[in-house]
């Protein structure tokens, strides 16, 4: 099994007000990941995601939340930061 990682991701595109955060929550649950997702208060085209789990599962998560689905269209999902693994994280939620 891959080592655990704790990353900050940014999704850019049509990602606010179109069900994208719910899409992220559903995908995180599907892949057994923990963390949170929230809208960028300064950009209608950016959502931030804090995610923790195995690197392979997070990479699968990133693929699943990329692109068009319903009204959302994440043009890019990228790693923008790395944190220390937090054993206290136990769920995934929207902020």
Secondary structure, DSSP 8 states (H G I E B T S, - for coil): ---EEEEEEEEEEE-SSSSHHHHHHHHHHHHT-EEEEEE-TT-TTEEEEEEEEEHHHHHHHHHHTSEEETTEEEEEEEEEEEE---TT---EEE-
